[in-house]
C-alpha cells in the first residue's frame, strides 16, 4: 500500500511541476500587413512574418521587434510581458512564490501594418 501511495505522490508532483513550468512560457504570434516581412527579435533575425515567438522572460521584460520588407519602411516596436494574466502562474504562485515572476504574458496575437517607402 505504501508503494502505491509513493508512486501517486510522485505522479502528482510531476504533474504539478509540469503545470508550473509550462506557466513560465509566453507565446505571441507576430503578423504584418503585408506578410513576409523579415523579423528581428532583440537584434537577431528569426524568420519572416507570420512568426510565433515564445520566451521565458519574467514579467515586465521587454523584447524589441523590428520588421523589414523591401519597398516598405522599417517598423520597430517593443513588446512587454505585461499584457495578459497567466492563470496557471497566478495559481502556482500560491504554492511556489517565484512563479509569480511569470504571472503576466504577451497578447496571443499582434498585427503590424507596414507603410510603403517613399
VMD Tcl script that draws the C-alpha trace (Angstrom):
set ca {
  {0.00 0.00 0.00}
  {2.87 2.40 0.81}
  {4.43 1.77 -2.62}
  {1.22 2.79 -4.35}
  {0.95 5.95 -2.24}
  {4.56 6.91 -3.02}
  {4.07 6.46 -6.75}
  {0.86 8.51 -6.59}
  {2.70 11.33 -4.82}
  {5.48 11.24 -7.41}
  {2.92 11.36 -10.24}
  {1.08 14.30 -8.66}
  {4.41 16.09 -8.07}
  {5.47 15.61 -11.69}
  {2.12 16.87 -12.96}
  {2.31 19.94 -10.71}
  {5.88 20.68 -11.82}
  {4.85 20.39 -15.46}
  {1.95 22.82 -14.98}
  {4.10 25.30 -13.06}
  {6.99 25.18 -15.54}
  {4.71 25.47 -18.57}
  {3.29 28.60 -16.97}
  {6.70 30.25 -17.46}
  {6.49 30.26 -21.26}
  {4.66 33.07 -23.06}
  {3.88 32.96 -26.78}
  {2.68 35.59 -29.24}
  {2.01 35.43 -32.98}
  {3.61 38.37 -34.81}
  {2.00 39.21 -38.15}
  {2.48 42.01 -40.67}
  {0.45 43.53 -43.44}
  {1.74 42.64 -45.99}
  {3.08 39.35 -44.69}
  {6.55 38.04 -45.45}
  {8.47 40.79 -43.65}
  {11.83 39.86 -42.14}
  {11.57 39.85 -38.39}
  {14.34 40.68 -35.94}
  {13.80 39.95 -32.27}
  {16.29 41.55 -29.87}
  {18.55 42.21 -32.87}
  {18.56 38.64 -34.22}
  {16.92 37.50 -37.45}
  {14.30 34.88 -36.62}
  {12.49 34.47 -39.95}
  {9.56 36.13 -41.66}
  {6.05 37.05 -40.64}
  {3.86 35.42 -39.56}
  {6.16 34.26 -36.76}
  {5.38 32.61 -33.43}
  {7.62 33.97 -30.69}
  {7.98 32.23 -27.32}
  {10.21 33.01 -24.36}
  {10.52 32.54 -20.61}
  {11.27 36.15 -19.69}
  {9.82 37.40 -16.40}
  {7.01 39.95 -16.13}
  {7.68 43.50 -17.34}
  {10.59 42.29 -19.53}
  {10.79 44.00 -22.90}
  {11.55 42.49 -26.31}
  {12.45 44.63 -29.30}
  {10.81 43.70 -32.60}
  {11.84 45.10 -35.99}
  {10.05 44.27 -39.25}
  {11.62 44.95 -42.64}
  {10.27 44.34 -46.13}
  {11.58 45.63 -49.44}
  {9.54 48.59 -50.63}
  {8.29 49.39 -47.09}
  {9.59 51.49 -44.23}
  {11.19 49.50 -41.39}
  {8.86 49.12 -38.42}
  {10.26 48.97 -34.88}
  {8.37 48.36 -31.66}
  {8.83 46.94 -28.20}
  {6.59 44.31 -26.66}
  {6.45 43.94 -22.91}
  {5.38 40.88 -20.99}
  {2.59 42.56 -19.05}
  {-0.39 42.30 -21.39}
  {-2.40 39.23 -20.34}
  {-2.80 37.44 -16.98}
  {-1.41 33.89 -16.82}
  {-3.87 31.94 -14.66}
  {-1.54 28.92 -14.25}
  {1.28 31.09 -12.93}
  {-1.06 33.01 -10.64}
  {-2.37 29.78 -9.10}
  {1.14 28.32 -8.99}
  {2.34 31.42 -7.16}
  {0.28 30.39 -4.14}
  {2.40 27.22 -3.86}
  {5.79 28.33 -5.16}
  {6.41 32.08 -4.85}
  {8.91 32.56 -7.76}
  {6.15 31.51 -10.19}
  {4.66 35.00 -9.67}
  {7.50 36.26 -11.89}
  {5.60 34.78 -14.87}
  {2.09 35.89 -13.84}
  {1.67 38.04 -16.97}
  {2.00 37.05 -20.63}
  {2.15 38.65 -24.06}
  {-1.04 39.18 -26.06}
  {-1.70 35.99 -28.06}
  {-1.53 37.84 -31.40}
  {-0.35 41.16 -32.76}
  {-0.51 42.56 -36.30}
  {1.57 45.46 -37.59}
  {0.81 47.36 -40.79}
  {3.87 48.36 -42.79}
  {3.91 51.69 -44.65}
  {5.13 51.86 -48.25}
  {8.53 53.54 -48.60}
  {8.58 56.96 -50.24}
}
mol new
graphics top color blue
foreach p $ca { graphics top sphere $p radius 0.5 }
foreach p [lrange $ca 0 end-1] q [lrange $ca 1 end] { graphics top cylinder $p $q radius 0.2 }
display resetview
